[in-house]
């Protein structure tokens, strides 16, 4: 049995994947505790893990992030990025570290498993192995490892082969680290020195490179190639898999049998404040010979625009194990989990996302050949209509999605985490002290 502490920022899209990891570890016989926001307590306990609450200074409600962090209102571009990095992810680090230390003092753990934006892990990664448990990064976002073959994470820039591409990447990296992110790096370094007496060894977003293992929840076919990746990196396939769902089918479900192609559109469970993707999509496809299936991600249906076109069907939640095998095109704002759900079923994707990690997810959709990146959060209907028509008629996108789907279906996903951690513990135990 391995004793594990899982740590996640109190953000729905960061917590949900770790719940799947917790379930897999518990099924393997491990002792699991989960450190995250108070509102996820019941969901953590439902996995069989113990729940540990983040301190109030590190907890917030991501359902209204502007209310939790009013200083971000009106900010955009580099200023908005810097604000989010400092206020949402870095300022809570001392409280996060306090909670981790308290958890380990109360009950030692063999390993701390942290998702990429749990920034306290960046500080822990700078400590010698003798001063901390095994540290594992759970890669629930696109792989962010700094590397000469790729542009800096967050820009959404696809790889360019050859020497020219490496030169471009080097210039962009210097600009990002010494320009846009310089104040953020200084802030992160000050926190690390105050907490451990040591500055950060690397750029703070690149902390997974200092973890003992990096478990990346995708398949290599959906990630940029990097020559000579560290041996610590393990690709295991996505966390989320289409398992039998207890979500009931809506009363209109039989309408999907009318022979028309099915286009599914969603903005996930977080980006639902304005229907900036759903509304233009239903308008774009109003006169097309398709059925448009909308999921609101839990938001009340009466918040949707009025007078929806006749070919639209809506529900708060839908059983993806039943819907995606019947879906011809998936329109999304680029959530990592939702994109992998679609790919598992070989569904080509129209993606329109530029916030958080969605810029990077969107770029990978385009790069891998599984869909079309509209490169905006607010696509006009005509662009959506053109993209959907292309995916419905050009079989290359569907064939590529099916190829990646086949790789996903044979990958182990979270079931691989126990063995990865156990092997890493054996490796470190065999090394001379």
SULDA-V215676 format. One record per backbone hydrogen bond with DSSP energy under -1.0 kcal/mol. NH is the residue of the N-H (numbers start at 0). CO is the residue of the C=O. E is the energy in kcal/mol with one decimal. If there is no record, write none. Layout:
nh=NH co=CO e=E
nh=NH co=CO e=E
This chain:
nh=3 co=30 e=-3.2
nh=4 co=110 e=-2.4
nh=5 co=32 e=-3.2
nh=6 co=112 e=-2.5
nh=7 co=34 e=-2.3
nh=10 co=8 e=-2.3
nh=13 co=10 e=-1.9
nh=14 co=10 e=-2.3
nh=15 co=11 e=-2.5
nh=18 co=14 e=-1.5
nh=19 co=15 e=-1.3
nh=20 co=16 e=-1.7
nh=21 co=17 e=-2.7
nh=22 co=18 e=-2.4
nh=23 co=19 e=-2.0
nh=24 co=20 e=-2.5
nh=25 co=21 e=-2.6
nh=26 co=22 e=-2.3
nh=27 co=23 e=-1.1
nh=28 co=25 e=-1.7
nh=29 co=24 e=-2.4
nh=30 co=1 e=-2.5
nh=32 co=3 e=-2.1
nh=33 co=49 e=-2.8
nh=34 co=5 e=-3.3
nh=35 co=51 e=-1.8
nh=39 co=36 e=-1.6
nh=40 co=37 e=-1.9
nh=43 co=39 e=-2.3
nh=44 co=40 e=-2.6
nh=45 co=41 e=-1.9
nh=46 co=43 e=-1.3
nh=47 co=44 e=-1.4
nh=48 co=43 e=-1.1
nh=49 co=31 e=-2.2
nh=51 co=33 e=-3.0
nh=53 co=35 e=-2.0
nh=57 co=54 e=-2.0
nh=58 co=55 e=-1.2
nh=63 co=60 e=-1.3
nh=67 co=63 e=-1.8
nh=68 co=64 e=-2.0
nh=71 co=68 e=-2.0
nh=72 co=69 e=-1.4
nh=74 co=71 e=-2.0
nh=79 co=75 e=-1.1
nh=80 co=76 e=-2.2
nh=81 co=77 e=-2.8
nh=82 co=78 e=-2.2
nh=83 co=79 e=-2.4
nh=84 co=80 e=-2.5
nh=85 co=81 e=-2.3
nh=86 co=82 e=-3.0
nh=87 co=83 e=-1.6
nh=88 co=83 e=-1.3
nh=89 co=84 e=-1.7
nh=90 co=85 e=-3.1
nh=92 co=89 e=-2.2
nh=95 co=91 e=-2.6
nh=96 co=92 e=-3.2
nh=97 co=93 e=-2.2
nh=98 co=94 e=-2.1
nh=99 co=95 e=-2.5
nh=100 co=96 e=-3.0
nh=101 co=97 e=-2.3
nh=102 co=98 e=-2.4
nh=103 co=99 e=-2.4
nh=104 co=100 e=-2.3
nh=105 co=101 e=-2.4
nh=106 co=102 e=-2.2
nh=109 co=2 e=-1.8
nh=110 co=2 e=-1.5
nh=111 co=133 e=-3.1
nh=112 co=4 e=-2.8
nh=113 co=135 e=-2.5
nh=114 co=6 e=-1.8
nh=117 co=114 e=-1.9
nh=118 co=116 e=-1.6
nh=120 co=117 e=-2.1
nh=121 co=118 e=-1.3
nh=123 co=119 e=-2.2
nh=124 co=120 e=-2.3
nh=125 co=122 e=-1.3
nh=126 co=123 e=-1.7
nh=130 co=127 e=-2.1
nh=131 co=128 e=-1.4
nh=133 co=109 e=-1.8
nh=135 co=111 e=-2.7
nh=136 co=212 e=-2.7
nh=137 co=113 e=-2.5
nh=138 co=214 e=-3.4
nh=139 co=137 e=-1.8
nh=149 co=146 e=-1.7
nh=154 co=151 e=-1.4
nh=165 co=161 e=-1.8
nh=166 co=162 e=-2.4
nh=167 co=163 e=-2.6
nh=168 co=164 e=-2.5
nh=169 co=165 e=-2.3
nh=170 co=166 e=-2.3
nh=171 co=167 e=-2.5
nh=172 co=168 e=-2.4
nh=173 co=169 e=-2.2
nh=174 co=170 e=-2.3
nh=175 co=171 e=-2.4
nh=176 co=172 e=-2.9
nh=177 co=173 e=-2.5
nh=179 co=174 e=-1.2
nh=180 co=175 e=-3.4
nh=184 co=180 e=-2.9
nh=185 co=181 e=-2.2
nh=186 co=182 e=-2.0
nh=187 co=183 e=-2.6
nh=188 co=184 e=-2.6
nh=189 co=185 e=-2.3
nh=190 co=186 e=-2.0
nh=191 co=187 e=-2.3
nh=192 co=188 e=-2.4
nh=193 co=189 e=-2.3
nh=194 co=190 e=-2.2
nh=195 co=191 e=-2.6
nh=196 co=192 e=-1.6
nh=205 co=202 e=-2.1
nh=206 co=203 e=-1.3
nh=208 co=205 e=-1.9
nh=209 co=206 e=-2.7
nh=210 co=207 e=-1.3
nh=211 co=134 e=-2.0
nh=212 co=134 e=-1.3
nh=213 co=231 e=-2.5
nh=214 co=136 e=-2.9
nh=215 co=233 e=-3.0
nh=216 co=138 e=-2.1
nh=217 co=215 e=-1.8
nh=221 co=218 e=-2.2
nh=222 co=219 e=-1.8
nh=232 co=229 e=-1.7
nh=233 co=213 e=-2.9
nh=235 co=215 e=-2.3
nh=236 co=217 e=-2.3
nh=242 co=240 e=-1.5
nh=252 co=249 e=-1.9
nh=254 co=251 e=-2.5
nh=255 co=252 e=-2.0
nh=256 co=253 e=-1.8
nh=257 co=254 e=-1.3
nh=262 co=290 e=-2.6
nh=263 co=328 e=-2.5
nh=264 co=292 e=-2.6
nh=265 co=330 e=-1.9
nh=271 co=269 e=-2.5
nh=275 co=273 e=-1.9
nh=278 co=274 e=-1.6
nh=280 co=276 e=-1.6
nh=281 co=277 e=-2.5
nh=282 co=278 e=-2.0
nh=283 co=279 e=-2.4
nh=284 co=280 e=-1.8
nh=285 co=282 e=-1.0
nh=287 co=284 e=-1.3
nh=289 co=287 e=-1.8
nh=290 co=260 e=-2.9
nh=291 co=310 e=-2.5
nh=292 co=262 e=-2.8
nh=293 co=312 e=-3.1
nh=294 co=264 e=-1.8
nh=295 co=314 e=-1.8
nh=296 co=315 e=-1.3
nh=297 co=315 e=-1.0
nh=302 co=299 e=-1.7
nh=303 co=300 e=-1.7
nh=311 co=308 e=-1.6
nh=312 co=291 e=-2.8
nh=314 co=293 e=-1.6
nh=319 co=317 e=-1.1
nh=321 co=318 e=-1.5
nh=322 co=318 e=-2.5
nh=323 co=319 e=-1.9
nh=325 co=322 e=-1.8
nh=326 co=323 e=-1.4
nh=327 co=261 e=-2.9
nh=328 co=261 e=-1.5
nh=329 co=347 e=-2.3
nh=330 co=263 e=-3.5
nh=331 co=349 e=-2.5
nh=338 co=334 e=-2.4
nh=339 co=335 e=-1.7
nh=340 co=336 e=-2.1
nh=341 co=337 e=-2.1
nh=342 co=338 e=-2.4
nh=343 co=339 e=-2.5
nh=345 co=342 e=-2.0
nh=346 co=341 e=-2.5
nh=348 co=369 e=-1.8
nh=349 co=329 e=-2.9
nh=350 co=371 e=-2.6
nh=351 co=331 e=-2.3
nh=357 co=354 e=-2.5
nh=360 co=356 e=-2.0
nh=361 co=357 e=-2.9
nh=362 co=358 e=-1.9
nh=363 co=359 e=-1.7
nh=364 co=360 e=-1.8
nh=365 co=361 e=-1.8
nh=366 co=362 e=-2.8
nh=367 co=363 e=-2.5
nh=369 co=364 e=-1.4
nh=371 co=348 e=-2.2
nh=373 co=350 e=-2.8
nh=383 co=379 e=-1.6
nh=384 co=380 e=-2.9
nh=385 co=381 e=-2.2
nh=386 co=382 e=-2.2
nh=387 co=383 e=-2.8
nh=388 co=384 e=-2.5
nh=389 co=385 e=-2.1
nh=390 co=386 e=-2.2
nh=391 co=387 e=-2.0
nh=392 co=388 e=-1.2
nh=393 co=389 e=-2.7
nh=396 co=393 e=-1.1
nh=398 co=394 e=-2.7
nh=399 co=395 e=-2.1
nh=400 co=396 e=-2.4
nh=401 co=397 e=-2.4
nh=402 co=398 e=-1.9
nh=403 co=399 e=-2.2
nh=404 co=400 e=-2.5
nh=405 co=401 e=-2.2
nh=406 co=402 e=-1.5
nh=407 co=403 e=-2.3
nh=408 co=404 e=-2.5
nh=409 co=405 e=-1.0
nh=410 co=407 e=-1.5
nh=412 co=235 e=-3.7
nh=414 co=411 e=-1.3
nh=415 co=412 e=-2.1
nh=416 co=413 e=-1.5
nh=419 co=415 e=-1.9
nh=420 co=416 e=-2.7
nh=421 co=417 e=-2.9
nh=422 co=418 e=-2.8
nh=423 co=419 e=-2.1
nh=424 co=420 e=-2.5
nh=425 co=421 e=-2.0
nh=426 co=422 e=-2.4
nh=427 co=423 e=-2.5
nh=428 co=424 e=-2.0
nh=429 co=425 e=-1.6
